[in-house]
Amino acid sequence: MPSIAELFIDIVGPNPVLQGLAGGIVIAFMNLLGAVLVLIWRNPTERSLDGALGFAAGVMLSASFMSLLLPGIDFASDPAYRPFTPGGVELAGITPVLIGFGLGVILLDQGERWVQYVGPLISGELTDRAESDGGEGTDDWQRSSDSVSDGGIKRAGAMVEQADSRVVGVLLFTVAITLHNMPEGLAVGVGFGSGDVTNAIGLMLAIGIQNIPEGLAVSVAAINAGLGRTYYAAVAGIRAGIVEIPLAVFGAWAVVAAAPLLPYAMGFAAGGMLYVLGDEIIPETHAHGHERLATLTMMGGAIVMLTLDVLLG
């Protein structure tokens, strides 16, 4: 009976770049699957979401070490590895992985800072749009204002401002999730580019599994902001996950074109994933009084990923 890796190669082919493309499509689809879950699971509680995100955190934690950091160190420690030697210093073993890890952390940290500036831009755009719409509908507003009290107008204005604020929050959350998906897509591509299809499939499945609660979280935030359930469930999943496909292709191509980059790329992807884990996901799951549940589900996610890694290996 053929193994999972052999079946994957039979379907996709032996080209690592095409394998990376297939992996990116799979994890983006899992993100979309999580987003459309809100059509079935219509009112997930905060406790449920914290538990699901805790499980995703455990998967990410285990995958970062088992499928990225340790294989990267092994690859750079192999006698056949041709390391970079700047100034005569040989960068081999754990060193290139640590360099990539640090770069991944720095990029995500700076990305978080950039996201903070997106809010005012979006708010300004919404304000301009509201003013434009208001200009077009001035006559309608004046015709209806005769039957509306000053208090009613103020309440209506407050409701519009509140709605805009909630929409801005959803957009920022979607941008943040998209930013967080970048190292995940890159990790899948790097995994396939390494030539270890079995390890790459395990990493693809792990990231796909943890994408499901992320996609669900985006959709729930959108619905709470008053956006359409069916429309935004699909749009949120596609928008947040689509970035993973080109990055998966790029990651596979980069390490195929320059094999010495592989341990750096693995460290980079792991650093980004662990930064997201510590900076966003774990604090979020512990912010609503469900710390114990989130911790236990995180342990469960780590167990699932470790088991998956052993079974596929």
ZATIZA-852932 format. One record per residue (C-alpha): residue in three letters; z, x, y. Coordinates in steps of 0.1 Angstrom, whole numbers, plus 2048, in hexadecimal, padded with zeros to 3 digits. Layout:
N
ALAZXY ...
This chain:
313
MET800800800 PRO7F680F822 SER81181783B ILE81480785D ALA80682686D GLU7E8826856 LEU7E280185D PHE7E4808883 ILE7CB824880 ASP7B380F86B ILE7B47F4886 VAL7B48098A6 GLY7A482989A PRO7B084D89B ASN7AA8548C0 PRO7CC8598D1 VAL7C084B8F2 LEU7B482A8E2 GLN7D58298CF GLY7E782D8F0 LEU7D28108FE ALA7DB7FA8E1 GLY8008038E5 GLY7FF7FB90A ILE7F07D9902 VAL80A7D18E8 ILE8287D98FF ALA8187C691C PHE8137A8905 MET8377AA8FB ASN8417A9920 LEU82B78A924 LEU83A77B905 GLY85D77E914 ALA85176F935 VAL842750924 LEU86274B90F VAL86F73992D LEU85871C924 ILE86B717904 TRP88D72490D ARG88F71192D ASN8B271893A PRO8BF73992D THR8E2740938 GLU8EE760949 ARG90276892A SER8E2765914 LEU8CE77B92C ASP8E979592E GLY8EA797908 ALA8C4799905 LEU8C37B5920 GLY8DF7C790F PHE8CB7C78EE ALA8AD7D5902 ALA8C47F0910 GLY8CE7FB8ED VAL8AA7FD8E2 MET8A1811900 LEU8BE8298FC SER8B68308D7 ALA8918328DD SER89584B8F9 PHE8A68648E2 MET89785D8C0 SER8738588CB LEU87086E8EB LEU88B8888F1 LEU8908958CE PRO86B8968C4 GLY8638A78E5 ILE87D8C28DE ASP86F8C68BB PHE84C8C98C7 ALA8558E38E2 SER8698F78C8 ASP84C8FA8AF PRO83F91D8AC ALA81C9108B1 TYR8249018D3 ARG8149148F0 PRO82D91190D PHE826916932 THR83393893D PRO837938963 GLY84295B96F GLY84496694B VAL85F94D942 GLU85793A923 LEU85E915926 ALA86490A902 GLY87E8F78EE ILE8938DF902 THR8888ED924 PRO8678DA929 VAL8788BA91D LEU8948BE937 ILE87B8C6952 GLY8688A694A PHE888892947 GLY89389D96A LEU871894979 GLY873872969 VAL89586B978 ILE88A87799A LEU86B86199A LEU87F842990 ASP89A8499AA GLN88184D9C6 GLY86F82E9B9 GLU88F81A9BC ARG8918269E0 TRP86E81B9E7 VAL8757F89D9 GLN88F7F49F4 TYR8747F5A0E VAL85E7DB9FD GLY8767BFA07 PRO8707C1A2D LEU84A7C4A27 ILE84A7A5A11 SER861793A29 GLY84A79BA46 GLU82C78FA33 LEU83D76EA2A THR84876AA4E ASP824770A5B ARG817758A41 ALA83073DA4B GLU827741A70 SER80273FA67 ASP808720A52 GLY81E711A6D GLY802716A87 GLU7EA704A71 GLY8016E7A6A THR8106E3A8D ASP8016C0A92 ASP80E6B4A71 TRP8316C1A79 GLN8316B2A9B ARG826690A8D SER842691A74 SER85D69FA8B ASP86267EA9C SER872670A7D VAL88768FA76 SER8A7697A87 ASP8AF6B9A95 GLY8C86BEA7A GLY8AE6B7A60 ILE8966D0A70 LYS8B16EBA6F ARG8B96E3A4A ALA8946E5A42 GLY891706A53 ALA8AF713A41 MET89F708A20 VAL87F71AA28 GLU89173AA30 GLN8A6737A10 ALA8867329FC ASP875750A0C SER894765A05 ARG89475B9E0 VAL86F7619DC VAL8737849EC GLY88F78A9D2 VAL8787819B6 LEU85C7979C3 LEU8737B49C6 PHE8807AE9A3 THR85D7AD996 VAL8547CE9A8 ALA8747DE99A ILE86B7D3976 THR8487DF97B LEU855801987 HIS86C802969 ASN84F7FA951 MET83C81995C PRO84F833947 GLU84E81B92A GLY82881992A LEU82683F92F ALA83E844912 VAL8288308FA GLY809843905 VAL81A864901 GLY82685A8DF PHE8038538D2 GLY7F58718E4 SER80E8878D0 GLY7FB87F8B0 ASP81A87189F VAL80E84E89A THR82D843886 ASN84584E8A1 ALA82E83E8BC ILE82D81D8AA GLY85381C8A8 LEU8558248CD MET83B8098D5 LEU84E7EF8C1 ALA86F7F98D2 ILE8617F78F5 GLY8507D68EC ILE8707C78DF GLN8837D18FF ASN8677C3915 ILE86E7A0908 PRO88F79B91A GLU8817AD939 GLY86479493B LEU87C777936 ALA893784952 VAL87678596A SER86B761962 VAL88F754965 ALA893764987 ALA872755993 ILE87C732987 ASN89D735998 ALA88A73C9B8 GLY87871B9B4 LEU8567299A8 GLY84171698E ARG84E71B96A THR82C71C958 TYR81872F972 TYR83174A97A ALA83C74F956 ALA81975C94F VAL81376E970 ALA83578096F GLY82F78D94C ILE80C799954 ARG8157A8975 ALA8347BB969 GLY8257C7948 ILE8017CE952 VAL80A7F0960 GLU8147FC93E ILE7F07FB930 PRO7E0815948 LEU7FF82B946 ALA7FE82A920 VAL7D9835921 PHE7E185093A GLY7FE85D926 ALA7EA860906 TRP7CD870918 ALA7E388992B VAL7F489790C VAL7D38988F9 ALA7C28AB915 ALA7DF8C391A ALA7F68C58FB PRO8108DB90B LEU8188BE923 LEU8258A9906 PRO84A8B3907 TYR84A8B092D ALA83B88D92A MET854883910 GLY87188F925 PHE86287E943 ALA85F85C932 ALA88285F923 GLY891868945 GLY88084A955 MET88C83293A LEU8B083F93A TYR8B183D960 VAL8A781895F LEU8C1812943 GLY8DD821957 ASP8D381697A GLU8C87F3974 ILE8CB7E3951 ILE8EF7EC947 PRO8FD7E496A GLU8EA7C396A THR8F87B9948 HIS91B7C1953 ALA91A7AF974 HIS92178B968 GLY94078F953 HIS92E793932 GLU9357B892D ARG9417B6909 LEU9237A28FE ALA90B7B990F THR91C7D8900 LEU91B7C98DD THR8F77BE8E0 MET8EE7E18ED MET8FE7F08CE GLY8E97D78B9 GLY8C97E28CB ALA8D18068C4 ILE8D67FF89F VAL8B57EC89D MET8A28088AD LEU8B3822897 THR8AB80D878 LEU887808884 ASP88382E889 VAL88F836866 LEU87A81B855 LEU85A825867 GLY86184A862 
